[in-house]
């Protein structure tokens, strides 16, 4: 082949490579531009209920929570350069949702003299959907906090009674309510305390019932736009990959996640979506959306290489040590001598239970692109 022909051949091959790569990436939400699209919804406030996926500092302001690792570095190291009570190395999905809405980060409800003009975060790390006494009937104990979903709802009602009662509906016309993710810890505690997976399945309808009741109470407080997130595929988390590790290859799916645990999450999410459907029928003037955290994670997992994640460490903790997944129940992230990888932005898992800021950013982008059309805001093009 003549030199000129070789040169032209290489140009075509290289050009085709970049064209294919560009086309593949074009199906991804443009992350930076995504984080402005919710401004079209003109939200003035965001109110958050939930657990460690969205807590911005409530737990560490509680007596038991102050002793947890979440109030000290390395938590918060990647963005805040200090621990804020967020269970990650930096920002959470709710932080990215606030950014996309043009609002400041939500302050935790328990923070004294905090600015709540743009919303309140009632979420508490370790919180459950079911009250502590109900979980006790299932022989399941909470280990971190008693501030379950019903307690957070009481805080919300108290706050609104002082803020806008009796005309909260008018006040909340420009508010977004996030009810969850919540319910994951009910399952976490049960499994960690040795309850068989089949028995945990029986808890799921009760958990979802508590979330449904919570949404009704939020509506009673005047909410008209509500997002109710489901659970992640917990069979992909290092904590469960370690706890239920087995030599039986049939227990794992094509992504090396535990199928039985992911099926448990799918079951929970299916029941939650049915509950949302019923709520929408009963409350036709209220917008109630399902936040598909499961699909957000699956999409991230399948496309991790295109966002710069280390494909050899997708199931390993950024902060942790031991075993195949850098996770040890005794040597948990934040404990003395537990190492942190050099660049957490290359990994999905932060401490085995929670995700890294980098993972939350991609999942938040997916979620925003998924719910934006359903929110029926005036939408300009993001592409």
BATORMI-466545 format. One record per residue (C-alpha): residue number from 1; residue in three letters; x, y, z. Coordinates in steps of 0.25 Angstrom, whole numbers, plus 5000, padded with zeros to 4 digits. Example, Ala and Ser with C-alpha at 12.3 -4.5 7.8 and 13.67 -1.06 7.14 Angstrom:
2
<atom n="1" res="Ala" east="5049" north="4982" up="5031"/>
<atom n="2" res="Ser" east="5055" north="4996" up="5029"/>
//
This chain:
383
<atom n="1" res="Unk" east="5000" north="5000" up="5000"/>
<atom n="2" res="Unk" east="5006" north="5014" up="4996"/>
<atom n="3" res="Unk" east="5009" north="5024" up="5007"/>
<atom n="4" res="Unk" east="4998" north="5033" up="5003"/>
<atom n="5" res="Unk" east="4988" north="5021" up="5003"/>
<atom n="6" res="Unk" east="4993" north="5017" up="5017"/>
<atom n="7" res="Unk" east="4991" north="5031" up="5022"/>
<atom n="8" res="Unk" east="4977" north="5032" up="5017"/>
<atom n="9" res="Unk" east="4974" north="5019" up="5023"/>
<atom n="10" res="Unk" east="4979" north="5023" up="5037"/>
<atom n="11" res="Unk" east="4971" north="5036" up="5036"/>
<atom n="12" res="Unk" east="4958" north="5028" up="5033"/>
<atom n="13" res="Unk" east="4961" north="5018" up="5044"/>
<atom n="14" res="Unk" east="4964" north="5029" up="5054"/>
<atom n="15" res="Unk" east="4952" north="5038" up="5050"/>
<atom n="16" res="Unk" east="4943" north="5026" up="5051"/>
<atom n="17" res="Unk" east="4948" north="5023" up="5065"/>
<atom n="18" res="Unk" east="4945" north="5037" up="5070"/>
<atom n="19" res="Unk" east="4932" north="5037" up="5063"/>
<atom n="20" res="Unk" east="4927" north="5024" up="5069"/>
<atom n="21" res="Unk" east="4932" north="5029" up="5083"/>
<atom n="22" res="Unk" east="4925" north="5043" up="5081"/>
<atom n="23" res="Unk" east="4912" north="5036" up="5077"/>
<atom n="24" res="Unk" east="4913" north="5027" up="5089"/>
<atom n="25" res="Unk" east="4915" north="5038" up="5098"/>
<atom n="26" res="Unk" east="4904" north="5046" up="5092"/>
<atom n="27" res="Unk" east="4894" north="5037" up="5099"/>
<atom n="28" res="Unk" east="4899" north="5041" up="5112"/>
<atom n="29" res="Unk" east="4893" north="5053" up="5120"/>
<atom n="30" res="Unk" east="4903" north="5065" up="5118"/>
<atom n="31" res="Unk" east="4907" north="5066" up="5133"/>
<atom n="32" res="Unk" east="4911" north="5080" up="5134"/>
<atom n="33" res="Unk" east="4899" north="5086" up="5126"/>
<atom n="34" res="Unk" east="4889" north="5076" up="5133"/>
<atom n="35" res="Unk" east="4892" north="5083" up="5146"/>
<atom n="36" res="Unk" east="4884" north="5096" up="5143"/>
<atom n="37" res="Unk" east="4872" north="5090" up="5136"/>
<atom n="38" res="Unk" east="4864" north="5089" up="5149"/>
<atom n="39" res="Unk" east="4864" north="5105" up="5149"/>
<atom n="40" res="Unk" east="4853" north="5104" up="5139"/>
<atom n="41" res="Unk" east="4844" north="5099" up="5150"/>
<atom n="42" res="Unk" east="4846" north="5111" up="5159"/>
<atom n="43" res="Unk" east="4847" north="5104" up="5172"/>
<atom n="44" res="Unk" east="4849" north="5113" up="5183"/>
<atom n="45" res="Unk" east="4850" north="5102" up="5194"/>
<atom n="46" res="Unk" east="4854" north="5087" up="5195"/>
<atom n="47" res="Unk" east="4850" north="5079" up="5206"/>
<atom n="48" res="Unk" east="4857" north="5066" up="5209"/>
<atom n="49" res="Unk" east="4853" north="5053" up="5217"/>
<atom n="50" res="Unk" east="4862" north="5041" up="5217"/>
<atom n="51" res="Unk" east="4874" north="5034" up="5222"/>
<atom n="52" res="Unk" east="4889" north="5035" up="5220"/>
<atom n="53" res="Unk" east="4887" north="5036" up="5205"/>
<atom n="54" res="Unk" east="4883" north="5050" up="5207"/>
<atom n="55" res="Unk" east="4886" north="5054" up="5221"/>
<atom n="56" res="Unk" east="4895" north="5067" up="5221"/>
<atom n="57" res="Unk" east="4898" north="5067" up="5236"/>
<atom n="58" res="Unk" east="4886" north="5063" up="5245"/>
<atom n="59" res="Unk" east="4892" north="5050" up="5250"/>
<atom n="60" res="Unk" east="4905" north="5056" up="5256"/>
<atom n="61" res="Unk" east="4897" north="5067" up="5263"/>
<atom n="62" res="Unk" east="4890" north="5055" up="5271"/>
<atom n="63" res="Unk" east="4897" north="5049" up="5284"/>
<atom n="64" res="Unk" east="4900" north="5036" up="5278"/>
<atom n="65" res="Unk" east="4902" north="5041" up="5264"/>
<atom n="66" res="Unk" east="4913" north="5050" up="5269"/>
<atom n="67" res="Unk" east="4922" north="5038" up="5272"/>
<atom n="68" res="Unk" east="4921" north="5032" up="5258"/>
<atom n="69" res="Unk" east="4932" north="5034" up="5247"/>
<atom n="70" res="Unk" east="4923" north="5043" up="5239"/>
<atom n="71" res="Unk" east="4927" north="5055" up="5247"/>
<atom n="72" res="Unk" east="4941" north="5054" up="5244"/>
<atom n="73" res="Unk" east="4951" north="5053" up="5232"/>
<atom n="74" res="Unk" east="4953" north="5046" up="5222"/>
<atom n="75" res="Unk" east="4938" north="5048" up="5221"/>
<atom n="76" res="Unk" east="4936" north="5061" up="5213"/>
<atom n="77" res="Unk" east="4950" north="5062" up="5208"/>
<atom n="78" res="Unk" east="4948" north="5063" up="5193"/>
<atom n="79" res="Unk" east="4939" north="5075" up="5193"/>
<atom n="80" res="Unk" east="4937" north="5082" up="5207"/>
<atom n="81" res="Unk" east="4951" north="5078" up="5212"/>
<atom n="82" res="Unk" east="4944" north="5076" up="5225"/>
<atom n="83" res="Unk" east="4934" north="5066" up="5230"/>
<atom n="84" res="Unk" east="4919" north="5072" up="5229"/>
<atom n="85" res="Unk" east="4912" north="5059" up="5233"/>
<atom n="86" res="Unk" east="4910" north="5055" up="5219"/>
<atom n="87" res="Unk" east="4913" north="5040" up="5217"/>
<atom n="88" res="Unk" east="4922" north="5042" up="5206"/>
<atom n="89" res="Unk" east="4935" north="5048" up="5202"/>
<atom n="90" res="Unk" east="4928" north="5060" up="5197"/>
<atom n="91" res="Unk" east="4914" north="5064" up="5191"/>
<atom n="92" res="Unk" east="4902" north="5056" up="5191"/>
<atom n="93" res="Unk" east="4890" north="5055" up="5181"/>
<atom n="94" res="Unk" east="4882" north="5065" up="5188"/>
<atom n="95" res="Unk" east="4893" north="5075" up="5187"/>
<atom n="96" res="Unk" east="4894" north="5073" up="5172"/>
<atom n="97" res="Unk" east="4879" north="5074" up="5171"/>
<atom n="98" res="Unk" east="4880" north="5087" up="5179"/>
<atom n="99" res="Unk" east="4891" north="5092" up="5170"/>
<atom n="100" res="Unk" east="4882" north="5089" up="5158"/>
<atom n="101" res="Unk" east="4871" north="5097" up="5164"/>
<atom n="102" res="Unk" east="4879" north="5109" up="5166"/>
<atom n="103" res="Unk" east="4878" north="5107" up="5181"/>
<atom n="104" res="Unk" east="4889" north="5107" up="5192"/>
<atom n="105" res="Unk" east="4891" north="5094" up="5199"/>
<atom n="106" res="Unk" east="4880" north="5089" up="5209"/>
<atom n="107" res="Unk" east="4884" north="5092" up="5224"/>
<atom n="108" res="Unk" east="4881" north="5080" up="5234"/>
<atom n="109" res="Unk" east="4868" north="5083" up="5242"/>
<atom n="110" res="Unk" east="4876" north="5081" up="5255"/>
<atom n="111" res="Unk" east="4886" north="5092" up="5252"/>
<atom n="112" res="Unk" east="4884" north="5103" up="5261"/>
<atom n="113" res="Unk" east="4881" north="5117" up="5255"/>
<atom n="114" res="Unk" east="4882" north="5111" up="5241"/>
<atom n="115" res="Unk" east="4877" north="5118" up="5228"/>
<atom n="116" res="Unk" east="4864" north="5111" up="5224"/>
<atom n="117" res="Unk" east="4859" north="5121" up="5214"/>
<atom n="118" res="Unk" east="4862" north="5111" up="5202"/>
<atom n="119" res="Unk" east="4858" north="5098" up="5209"/>
<atom n="120" res="Unk" east="4861" north="5089" up="5220"/>
<atom n="121" res="Unk" east="4868" north="5075" up="5221"/>
<atom n="122" res="Unk" east="4861" north="5066" up="5231"/>
<atom n="123" res="Unk" east="4868" north="5053" up="5227"/>
<atom n="124" res="Unk" east="4876" north="5046" up="5237"/>
<atom n="125" res="Unk" east="4887" north="5036" up="5234"/>
<atom n="126" res="Unk" east="4883" north="5022" up="5239"/>
<atom n="127" res="Unk" east="4868" north="5026" up="5239"/>
<atom n="128" res="Unk" east="4858" north="5015" up="5236"/>
<atom n="129" res="Unk" east="4844" north="5016" up="5229"/>
<atom n="130" res="Unk" east="4838" north="5008" up="5241"/>
<atom n="131" res="Unk" east="4838" north="5013" up="5255"/>
<atom n="132" res="Unk" east="4847" north="5007" up="5265"/>
<atom n="133" res="Unk" east="4836" north="5000" up="5272"/>
<atom n="134" res="Unk" east="4831" north="4994" up="5260"/>
<atom n="135" res="Unk" east="4844" north="4989" up="5256"/>
<atom n="136" res="Unk" east="4846" north="4983" up="5269"/>
<atom n="137" res="Unk" east="4833" north="4974" up="5266"/>
<atom n="138" res="Unk" east="4841" north="4969" up="5255"/>
<atom n="139" res="Unk" east="4853" north="4966" up="5264"/>
<atom n="140" res="Unk" east="4861" north="4977" up="5258"/>
<atom n="141" res="Unk" east="4869" north="4987" up="5265"/>
<atom n="142" res="Unk" east="4874" north="5001" up="5260"/>
<atom n="143" res="Unk" east="4888" north="5004" up="5264"/>
<atom n="144" res="Unk" east="4890" north="5019" up="5261"/>
<atom n="145" res="Unk" east="4878" north="5027" up="5262"/>
<atom n="146" res="Unk" east="4863" north="5027" up="5266"/>
<atom n="147" res="Unk" east="4860" north="5038" up="5257"/>
<atom n="148" res="Unk" east="4851" north="5029" up="5248"/>
<atom n="149" res="Unk" east="4842" north="5035" up="5237"/>
<atom n="150" res="Unk" east="4831" north="5037" up="5246"/>
<atom n="151" res="Unk" east="4840" north="5046" up="5255"/>
<atom n="152" res="Unk" east="4845" north="5054" up="5243"/>
<atom n="153" res="Unk" east="4830" north="5056" up="5239"/>
<atom n="154" res="Unk" east="4827" north="5062" up="5252"/>
<atom n="155" res="Unk" east="4839" north="5071" up="5251"/>
<atom n="156" res="Unk" east="4834" north="5075" up="5237"/>
<atom n="157" res="Unk" east="4820" north="5078" up="5243"/>
<atom n="158" res="Unk" east="4825" north="5086" up="5254"/>
<atom n="159" res="Unk" east="4834" north="5094" up="5245"/>
<atom n="160" res="Unk" east="4822" north="5097" up="5235"/>
<atom n="161" res="Unk" east="4813" north="5100" up="5247"/>
<atom n="162" res="Unk" east="4822" north="5112" up="5250"/>
<atom n="163" res="Unk" east="4825" north="5116" up="5236"/>
<atom n="164" res="Unk" east="4812" north="5116" up="5228"/>
<atom n="165" res="Unk" east="4800" north="5110" up="5235"/>
<atom n="166" res="Unk" east="4789" north="5110" up="5231"/>
<atom n="167" res="Unk" east="4792" north="5113" up="5216"/>
<atom n="168" res="Unk" east="4804" north="5104" up="5214"/>
<atom n="169" res="Unk" east="4799" north="5100" up="5200"/>
<atom n="170" res="Unk" east="4801" north="5113" up="5194"/>
<atom n="171" res="Unk" east="4815" north="5114" up="5201"/>
<atom n="172" res="Unk" east="4818" north="5101" up="5195"/>
<atom n="173" res="Unk" east="4814" north="5103" up="5180"/>
<atom n="174" res="Unk" east="4829" north="5106" up="5177"/>
<atom n="175" res="Unk" east="4834" north="5095" up="5186"/>
<atom n="176" res="Unk" east="4840" north="5081" up="5183"/>
<atom n="177" res="Unk" east="4839" north="5070" up="5193"/>
<atom n="178" res="Unk" east="4848" north="5058" up="5193"/>
<atom n="179" res="Unk" east="4842" north="5046" up="5201"/>
<atom n="180" res="Unk" east="4854" north="5037" up="5202"/>
<atom n="181" res="Unk" east="4862" north="5029" up="5199"/>
<atom n="182" res="Unk" east="4857" north="5023" up="5212"/>
<atom n="183" res="Unk" east="4854" north="5008" up="5216"/>
<atom n="184" res="Unk" east="4868" north="5003" up="5212"/>
<atom n="185" res="Unk" east="4873" north="5003" up="5226"/>
<atom n="186" res="Unk" east="4861" north="4995" up="5231"/>
<atom n="187" res="Unk" east="4866" north="4984" up="5221"/>
<atom n="188" res="Unk" east="4881" north="4987" up="5225"/>
<atom n="189" res="Unk" east="4879" north="4985" up="5240"/>
<atom n="190" res="Unk" east="4870" north="4972" up="5238"/>
<atom n="191" res="Unk" east="4881" north="4966" up="5229"/>
<atom n="192" res="Unk" east="4893" north="4970" up="5237"/>
<atom n="193" res="Unk" east="4886" north="4964" up="5249"/>
<atom n="194" res="Unk" east="4885" north="4951" up="5243"/>
<atom n="195" res="Unk" east="4870" north="4951" up="5238"/>
<atom n="196" res="Unk" east="4869" north="4941" up="5226"/>
<atom n="197" res="Unk" east="4866" north="4948" up="5213"/>
<atom n="198" res="Unk" east="4853" north="4941" up="5211"/>
<atom n="199" res="Unk" east="4848" north="4947" up="5224"/>
<atom n="200" res="Unk" east="4853" north="4961" up="5220"/>
<atom n="201" res="Unk" east="4844" north="4960" up="5208"/>
<atom n="202" res="Unk" east="4832" north="4959" up="5217"/>
<atom n="203" res="Unk" east="4836" north="4973" up="5223"/>
<atom n="204" res="Unk" east="4836" north="4980" up="5210"/>
<atom n="205" res="Unk" east="4821" north="4982" up="5209"/>
<atom n="206" res="Unk" east="4821" north="4988" up="5223"/>
<atom n="207" res="Unk" east="4833" north="4997" up="5219"/>
<atom n="208" res="Unk" east="4826" north="5002" up="5206"/>
<atom n="209" res="Unk" east="4813" north="5005" up="5214"/>
<atom n="210" res="Unk" east="4821" north="5014" up="5224"/>
<atom n="211" res="Unk" east="4826" north="5022" up="5212"/>
<atom n="212" res="Unk" east="4812" north="5023" up="5205"/>
<atom n="213" res="Unk" east="4807" north="5028" up="5219"/>
<atom n="214" res="Unk" east="4818" north="5038" up="5219"/>
<atom n="215" res="Unk" east="4815" north="5043" up="5205"/>
<atom n="216" res="Unk" east="4801" north="5045" up="5210"/>
<atom n="217" res="Unk" east="4805" north="5053" up="5222"/>
<atom n="218" res="Unk" east="4814" north="5062" up="5213"/>
<atom n="219" res="Unk" east="4802" north="5065" up="5204"/>
<atom n="220" res="Unk" east="4794" north="5068" up="5216"/>
<atom n="221" res="Unk" east="4805" north="5079" up="5219"/>
<atom n="222" res="Unk" east="4803" north="5085" up="5205"/>
<atom n="223" res="Unk" east="4813" north="5078" up="5196"/>
<atom n="224" res="Unk" east="4809" north="5078" up="5181"/>
<atom n="225" res="Unk" east="4822" north="5073" up="5175"/>
<atom n="226" res="Unk" east="4828" north="5061" up="5181"/>
<atom n="227" res="Unk" east="4839" north="5051" up="5177"/>
<atom n="228" res="Unk" east="4839" north="5037" up="5184"/>
<atom n="229" res="Unk" east="4852" north="5030" up="5181"/>
<atom n="230" res="Unk" east="4854" north="5015" up="5182"/>
<atom n="231" res="Unk" east="4865" north="5007" up="5186"/>
<atom n="232" res="Unk" east="4879" north="5004" up="5179"/>
<atom n="233" res="Unk" east="4883" north="4990" up="5175"/>
<atom n="234" res="Unk" east="4888" north="4986" up="5188"/>
<atom n="235" res="Unk" east="4894" north="4973" up="5183"/>
<atom n="236" res="Unk" east="4905" north="4982" up="5176"/>
<atom n="237" res="Unk" east="4910" north="4988" up="5189"/>
<atom n="238" res="Unk" east="4923" north="4984" up="5196"/>
<atom n="239" res="Unk" east="4916" north="4982" up="5209"/>
<atom n="240" res="Unk" east="4907" north="4972" up="5204"/>
<atom n="241" res="Unk" east="4917" north="4966" up="5194"/>
<atom n="242" res="Unk" east="4926" north="4963" up="5207"/>
<atom n="243" res="Unk" east="4915" north="4959" up="5216"/>
<atom n="244" res="Unk" east="4909" north="4949" up="5206"/>
<atom n="245" res="Unk" east="4921" north="4945" up="5198"/>
<atom n="246" res="Unk" east="4921" north="4931" up="5193"/>
<atom n="247" res="Unk" east="4928" north="4922" up="5183"/>
<atom n="248" res="Unk" east="4915" north="4919" up="5176"/>
<atom n="249" res="Unk" east="4916" north="4926" up="5163"/>
<atom n="250" res="Unk" east="4901" north="4925" up="5160"/>
<atom n="251" res="Unk" east="4899" north="4934" up="5172"/>
<atom n="252" res="Unk" east="4904" north="4946" up="5163"/>
<atom n="253" res="Unk" east="4899" north="4953" up="5151"/>
<atom n="254" res="Unk" east="4907" north="4958" up="5139"/>
<atom n="255" res="Unk" east="4912" north="4970" up="5147"/>
<atom n="256" res="Unk" east="4917" north="4961" up="5158"/>
<atom n="257" res="Unk" east="4906" north="4966" up="5167"/>
<atom n="258" res="Unk" east="4898" north="4957" up="5176"/>
<atom n="259" res="Unk" east="4885" north="4954" up="5169"/>
<atom n="260" res="Unk" east="4876" north="4950" up="5181"/>
<atom n="261" res="Unk" east="4879" north="4963" up="5188"/>
<atom n="262" res="Unk" east="4877" north="4971" up="5175"/>
<atom n="263" res="Unk" east="4863" north="4964" up="5174"/>
<atom n="264" res="Unk" east="4860" north="4969" up="5188"/>
<atom n="265" res="Unk" east="4862" north="4983" up="5183"/>
<atom n="266" res="Unk" east="4854" north="4981" up="5171"/>
<atom n="267" res="Unk" east="4843" north="4975" up="5179"/>
<atom n="268" res="Unk" east="4843" north="4987" up="5188"/>
<atom n="269" res="Unk" east="4843" north="4997" up="5177"/>
<atom n="270" res="Unk" east="4832" north="4990" up="5169"/>
<atom n="271" res="Unk" east="4823" north="4991" up="5182"/>
<atom n="272" res="Unk" east="4827" north="5006" up="5183"/>
<atom n="273" res="Unk" east="4823" north="5009" up="5169"/>
<atom n="274" res="Unk" east="4810" north="5002" up="5171"/>
<atom n="275" res="Unk" east="4808" north="5011" up="5184"/>
<atom n="276" res="Unk" east="4811" north="5023" up="5176"/>
<atom n="277" res="Unk" east="4801" north="5019" up="5165"/>
<atom n="278" res="Unk" east="4790" north="5018" up="5176"/>
<atom n="279" res="Unk" east="4795" north="5031" up="5182"/>
<atom n="280" res="Unk" east="4794" north="5038" up="5169"/>
<atom n="281" res="Unk" east="4780" north="5033" up="5167"/>
<atom n="282" res="Unk" east="4775" north="5038" up="5181"/>
<atom n="283" res="Unk" east="4782" north="5051" up="5179"/>
<atom n="284" res="Unk" east="4780" north="5055" up="5164"/>
<atom n="285" res="Unk" east="4785" north="5070" up="5167"/>
<atom n="286" res="Unk" east="4798" north="5066" up="5173"/>
<atom n="287" res="Unk" east="4810" north="5062" up="5165"/>
<atom n="288" res="Unk" east="4816" north="5050" up="5171"/>
<atom n="289" res="Unk" east="4828" north="5044" up="5163"/>
<atom n="290" res="Unk" east="4837" north="5031" up="5165"/>
<atom n="291" res="Unk" east="4852" north="5034" up="5166"/>
<atom n="292" res="Unk" east="4858" north="5022" up="5160"/>
<atom n="293" res="Unk" east="4871" north="5021" up="5168"/>
<atom n="294" res="Unk" east="4872" north="5006" up="5163"/>
<atom n="295" res="Unk" east="4873" north="5010" up="5148"/>
<atom n="296" res="Unk" east="4882" north="5022" up="5151"/>
<atom n="297" res="Unk" east="4892" north="5013" up="5158"/>
<atom n="298" res="Unk" east="4891" north="5002" up="5147"/>
<atom n="299" res="Unk" east="4893" north="5012" up="5136"/>
<atom n="300" res="Unk" east="4905" north="5017" up="5143"/>
<atom n="301" res="Unk" east="4911" north="5003" up="5146"/>
<atom n="302" res="Unk" east="4909" north="5000" up="5131"/>
<atom n="303" res="Unk" east="4916" north="5012" up="5126"/>
<atom n="304" res="Unk" east="4926" north="5015" up="5137"/>
<atom n="305" res="Unk" east="4938" north="5014" up="5128"/>
<atom n="306" res="Unk" east="4933" north="5026" up="5120"/>
<atom n="307" res="Unk" east="4933" north="5035" up="5133"/>
<atom n="308" res="Unk" east="4947" north="5031" up="5137"/>
<atom n="309" res="Unk" east="4944" north="5021" up="5147"/>
<atom n="310" res="Unk" east="4955" north="5010" up="5149"/>
<atom n="311" res="Unk" east="4948" north="4997" up="5144"/>
<atom n="312" res="Unk" east="4957" north="4988" up="5152"/>
<atom n="313" res="Unk" east="4952" north="4995" up="5165"/>
<atom n="314" res="Unk" east="4937" north="4997" up="5162"/>
<atom n="315" res="Unk" east="4933" north="4988" up="5174"/>
<atom n="316" res="Unk" east="4944" north="4993" up="5184"/>
<atom n="317" res="Unk" east="4943" north="5003" up="5194"/>
<atom n="318" res="Unk" east="4951" north="5016" up="5193"/>
<atom n="319" res="Unk" east="4952" north="5017" up="5208"/>
<atom n="320" res="Unk" east="4954" north="5003" up="5214"/>
<atom n="321" res="Unk" east="4963" north="4991" up="5215"/>
<atom n="322" res="Unk" east="4962" north="4976" up="5215"/>
<atom n="323" res="Unk" east="4956" north="4965" up="5206"/>
<atom n="324" res="Unk" east="4953" north="4965" up="5191"/>
<atom n="325" res="Unk" east="4945" north="4978" up="5193"/>
<atom n="326" res="Unk" east="4953" north="4987" up="5202"/>
<atom n="327" res="Unk" east="4943" north="4985" up="5213"/>
<atom n="328" res="Unk" east="4943" north="4981" up="5227"/>
<atom n="329" res="Unk" east="4932" north="4982" up="5237"/>
<atom n="330" res="Unk" east="4942" north="4984" up="5249"/>
<atom n="331" res="Unk" east="4952" north="4993" up="5241"/>
<atom n="332" res="Unk" east="4941" north="5003" up="5235"/>
<atom n="333" res="Unk" east="4944" north="5016" up="5228"/>
<atom n="334" res="Unk" east="4948" north="5026" up="5238"/>
<atom n="335" res="Unk" east="4954" north="5017" up="5248"/>
<atom n="336" res="Unk" east="4969" north="5019" up="5252"/>
<atom n="337" res="Unk" east="4978" north="5013" up="5241"/>
<atom n="338" res="Unk" east="4968" north="5010" up="5231"/>
<atom n="339" res="Unk" east="4974" north="5015" up="5217"/>
<atom n="340" res="Unk" east="4967" north="5024" up="5207"/>
<atom n="341" res="Unk" east="4971" north="5022" up="5192"/>
<atom n="342" res="Unk" east="4978" north="5033" up="5185"/>
<atom n="343" res="Unk" east="4967" north="5037" up="5176"/>
<atom n="344" res="Unk" east="4952" north="5034" up="5181"/>
<atom n="345" res="Unk" east="4947" north="5040" up="5168"/>
<atom n="346" res="Unk" east="4951" north="5027" up="5161"/>
<atom n="347" res="Unk" east="4943" north="5018" up="5169"/>
<atom n="348" res="Unk" east="4928" north="5017" up="5171"/>
<atom n="349" res="Unk" east="4927" north="5012" up="5186"/>
<atom n="350" res="Unk" east="4932" north="5021" up="5197"/>
<atom n="351" res="Unk" east="4932" north="5013" up="5210"/>
<atom n="352" res="Unk" east="4925" north="5000" up="5205"/>
<atom n="353" res="Unk" east="4911" north="5005" up="5208"/>
<atom n="354" res="Unk" east="4911" north="5019" up="5202"/>
<atom n="355" res="Unk" east="4915" north="5025" up="5189"/>
<atom n="356" res="Unk" east="4926" north="5034" up="5185"/>
<atom n="357" res="Unk" east="4923" north="5049" up="5181"/>
<atom n="358" res="Unk" east="4927" north="5045" up="5167"/>
<atom n="359" res="Unk" east="4917" north="5034" up="5166"/>
<atom n="360" res="Unk" east="4906" north="5042" up="5172"/>
<atom n="361" res="Unk" east="4909" north="5053" up="5162"/>
<atom n="362" res="Unk" east="4906" north="5044" up="5150"/>
<atom n="363" res="Unk" east="4894" north="5037" up="5157"/>
<atom n="364" res="Unk" east="4888" north="5051" up="5160"/>
<atom n="365" res="Unk" east="4890" north="5055" up="5146"/>
<atom n="366" res="Unk" east="4883" north="5043" up="5141"/>
<atom n="367" res="Unk" east="4871" north="5045" up="5151"/>
<atom n="368" res="Unk" east="4870" north="5060" up="5147"/>
<atom n="369" res="Unk" east="4869" north="5056" up="5133"/>
<atom n="370" res="Unk" east="4859" north="5045" up="5136"/>
<atom n="371" res="Unk" east="4849" north="5053" up="5145"/>
<atom n="372" res="Unk" east="4850" north="5067" up="5138"/>
<atom n="373" res="Unk" east="4840" north="5064" up="5127"/>
<atom n="374" res="Unk" east="4830" north="5058" up="5137"/>
<atom n="375" res="Unk" east="4831" north="5071" up="5146"/>
<atom n="376" res="Unk" east="4825" north="5078" up="5134"/>
<atom n="377" res="Unk" east="4834" north="5091" up="5136"/>
<atom n="378" res="Unk" east="4837" north="5100" up="5124"/>
<atom n="379" res="Unk" east="4849" north="5093" up="5118"/>
<atom n="380" res="Unk" east="4859" north="5099" up="5109"/>
<atom n="381" res="Unk" east="4869" north="5090" up="5102"/>
<atom n="382" res="Unk" east="4880" north="5084" up="5110"/>
<atom n="383" res="Unk" east="4887" north="5078" up="5098"/>
//
